[in-house]
Amino acid sequence: PSMVRWEDVNDGVFRIVQSEKLANLWGTIKNNPRMTYEKLSRAMRYYYKSKVFLPVLGRRLVYKFGPHAVLWR
């Protein structure tokens, strides 16, 4: 099973299925062994303002690529 799955590929909406596993993988990539999903999701929320990600209100662990996201299609 994947850590992330598409909810709506055409709209760029995806769900994080295994949050801690994804955070651990991202921590390995960024050389930060203490990475948690809380820290990762906070970093992702910082991208709301620049419209790389858009909020999906009322849906936990669901994110949407925004108009300034590149190379996601």
Residue pairs with C-beta under 8 A, 6 or more apart in sequence:
1 17
1 18
2 17
2 18
3 16
3 17
3 18
3 21
3 22
3 25
4 14
4 15
4 16
4 17
4 22
5 14
5 15
5 17
6 13
6 14
6 15
7 13
7 14
7 15
7 62
11 64
12 64
12 65
12 66
12 69
12 72
12 73
13 56
13 62
13 63
13 64
14 62
14 63
14 64
14 65
15 59
15 61
15 62
15 63
16 22
16 37
16 61
16 62
16 63
17 61
19 37
19 40
19 41
19 61
20 36
20 37
22 37
22 40
23 35
23 36
23 37
23 39
23 40
24 35
26 35
26 40
27 33
27 34
27 35
44 53
44 63
45 53
45 55
47 53
47 66
48 54
48 55
48 66
50 66
50 68
51 66
51 67
51 68
51 69
52 65
52 66
52 68
52 69
53 63
53 64
53 65
53 66
53 69
54 63
54 64
54 65
54 66
55 64
56 62
56 63
56 64
65 72
